[in-house]
Amino acid sequence: MVIIITKRCIIFSAAEVRDYRKLCYKQLPGDFIIAADGGLRHTEKLGLVPNIVIGDMDSMEGQQIPEGAILFPAQKDDTDTMLAIKQGLQMGYRSFVIYGALGGRLDHTVANIQSLCYLLREGAQGMLVDENHKVFLLRNGKISLDEPYHYISVFAFGGECRGVTLKGVQYPLDGVALTPDFPLGVSNQQKGEEAVIQVEDGTLLLILANE
């Protein structure tokens, strides 16, 4: 599956990464890399030099703050990840991949999922990625998944989703409505080489898992 076709803003946030080999980040020409606070340690582990380091630096764990880092006070409205997102948007990026944003504190994970909605509102597309998951939103659209996943879950995000269709999966759906109060779309499984997901009206939260 490819949802990013333009130059990408790559953000590394501070949640734990246990296996960098499974993170599967492949740097592409033109990638603009932002380390959000403690995400700097991930860039160092991967041998990357971020274009920008930003945040309140309360998760640096003894690391030296790089010269030129954009510093913010700890008491602020935005999370460090959101600061990085806003920085990328201001620089004109509309395609975001965010690592180190899942699997840490649950409140930060939820905040990072909400940030995907913020990106969508701003006319951008974002994806949260860890060693085993890809998380993104689909609004009034259709996508094809051309690589296999152990589990495909879809959830109504922010309201009812109408005309939801799933093809090429163990439990297909055909034009149904999904609501936020019932998790009908959890833990589906792909059958064959391609799965198709469509929503005619609404925003789906998609979680693709390989575990």
C-alpha positions in Angstrom: 0.0 0.0 0.0 1.3 3.5 -0.9 -0.6 6.6 0.2 2.4 8.9 0.0 3.4 10.1 -3.4 5.0 13.5 -2.8 7.9 14.6 -0.6 7.4 13.4 2.9 7.8 14.9 6.3 9.1 12.1 8.6 8.6 12.7 12.3 10.2 10.7 15.1 8.4 10.9 18.4 9.5 9.7 21.8 7.6 6.4 22.3 9.7 3.3 22.7 11.0 1.4 19.7 12.1 -2.1 20.6 13.3 -3.4 17.3 14.6 -0.9 14.8 15.0 -3.6 12.1 11.2 -4.1 12.1 10.6 -0.4 12.0 11.4 -0.6 8.3 12.1 3.0 7.7 13.6 3.5 4.3 14.8 7.0 3.6 13.7 8.4 0.3 15.2 11.4 -1.6 13.6 14.5 -0.3 12.5 13.2 3.1 12.4 16.0 5.6 13.1 14.6 9.1 11.9 16.1 12.3 12.8 14.7 15.7 10.2 15.6 18.3 11.9 15.8 21.7 13.0 12.3 22.7 12.5 11.1 19.1 16.0 12.3 18.6 17.3 9.0 20.1 15.5 7.1 17.3 17.2 9.1 14.6 20.6 8.5 16.2 19.9 4.8 16.4 19.0 4.8 12.7 22.0 6.9 11.8 19.9 9.8 10.6 20.5 13.5 11.0 17.2 15.3 11.5 16.6 18.5 9.7 14.8 19.9 12.8 14.7 19.0 16.4 11.7 20.5 18.2 9.9 20.2 21.6 10.3 20.9 25.3 13.1 18.4 25.6 11.7 16.8 28.8 12.3 13.3 27.3 15.9 13.6 26.3 17.2 11.2 28.9 20.5 12.9 29.4 21.1 13.5 25.7 22.6 16.8 24.7 20.2 19.2 23.1 21.5 19.9 19.6 22.4 23.4 18.6 19.6 25.0 16.7 16.8 23.0 18.3 13.5 24.7 18.5 12.6 24.8 22.2 9.2 25.2 23.8 8.2 25.3 27.5 6.9 22.1 29.1 3.6 23.8 29.9 2.0 24.3 26.5 -1.1 23.3 24.6 0.5 21.2 21.9 2.3 17.9 22.3 5.8 17.7 21.0 4.4 15.5 18.1 1.8 18.2 17.3 4.6 20.8 17.3 6.4 18.8 14.7 3.3 18.3 12.6 2.6 22.1 12.6 6.2 22.8 11.7 6.0 20.4 8.8 2.7 21.9 7.6 4.1 25.4 7.8 6.9 24.3 5.5 4.4 23.1 3.0 4.5 19.3 3.5 1.2 17.4 3.1 2.4 13.9 3.5 3.5 12.7 7.0 4.8 9.5 8.4 5.2 9.4 12.2 7.4 6.9 14.0 7.6 6.5 17.8 4.0 7.6 18.3 2.4 4.2 19.3 2.8 1.9 22.2 3.9 4.4 24.9 1.5 6.1 27.3 -2.1 5.5 26.2 -3.0 9.2 26.5 -0.2 10.1 24.1 -1.2 7.3 21.7 -4.8 8.7 21.6 -3.4 12.2 21.1 -1.3 11.0 18.2 -4.3 9.3 16.6 -6.2 12.6 17.0 -3.4 14.4 15.2 -4.2 12.4 12.1 -7.6 14.1 12.1 -5.9 17.5 12.4 -3.7 16.6 9.4 -6.8 15.6 7.4 -8.5 18.9 8.3 -5.5 20.7 7.1 -5.6 18.9 3.7 -2.7 16.6 4.6 -2.4 12.8 5.1 -0.6 11.1 8.0 0.3 7.6 9.1 1.5 6.4 12.5 4.0 3.5 12.2 5.7 1.2 14.7 7.3 -2.3 14.3 3.9 -4.0 13.9 1.3 -1.4 13.0 0.2 1.2 10.5 -2.5 3.6 11.6 -4.2 6.1 9.3 -7.5 7.7 8.4 -9.7 7.3 5.3 -12.3 9.9 4.6 -14.9 9.5 1.8 -12.6 7.4 -0.2 -11.3 4.0 -1.3 -7.9 2.3 -1.0 -6.4 -1.0 -2.0 -4.0 -2.9 0.3 -1.6 -4.8 -1.9 0.6 -6.2 0.9 -0.7 -8.8 3.4 -1.5 -7.9 7.0 -2.4 -10.3 9.8 -5.2 -8.1 11.0 -7.1 -5.3 9.3 -9.4 -3.2 11.6 -11.6 -0.4 10.7 -13.5 1.9 13.1 -15.9 4.8 12.7 -13.9 7.9 13.8 -15.8 11.0 14.9 -19.2 9.9 13.8 -21.2 7.4 11.7 -19.6 6.1 8.6 -21.9 5.1 5.7 -21.4 3.0 2.7 -18.5 1.0 4.2 -17.3 -1.8 2.0 -14.6 -4.4 2.6 -13.5 -6.8 -0.1 -10.8 -9.5 -0.1 -11.1 -10.1 3.6 -12.4 -12.9 5.8 -15.4 -10.9 6.9 -16.5 -8.7 4.0 -18.9 -5.8 4.3 -21.0 -4.3 1.5 -22.2 -0.8 1.9 -22.9 -1.0 5.7 -22.9 1.7 8.3 -20.4 1.7 11.1 -20.9 3.7 14.3 -18.4 4.7 17.0 -20.4 2.7 19.7 -19.9 -0.8 18.2 -16.6 -2.2 17.0 -17.9 -4.3 14.1 -14.8 -3.8 12.0 -12.2 -5.1 14.5 -9.7 -7.9 13.7 -10.6 -8.7 10.1 -8.1 -10.8 8.0 -7.0 -10.4 4.5 -7.7 -13.2 1.9 -5.7 -13.3 -1.3 -3.3 -10.7 -2.6 -5.4 -7.6 -2.3 -8.0 -6.1 0.1 -10.2 -3.1 -0.8 -11.6 -0.7 1.8 -14.1 2.0 0.9 -16.2 4.5 2.8 -18.7 6.7 1.0 -19.5 9.1 3.8 -17.4 9.5 6.9 -14.0 8.9 8.4 -12.6 5.5 9.0 -9.7 4.8 11.4 -7.7 2.0 9.9 -5.3 -0.1 11.9 -3.1 -2.6 10.0 -1.3 -5.1 12.2 1.4 -7.7 11.6 1.6 -9.6 14.9 
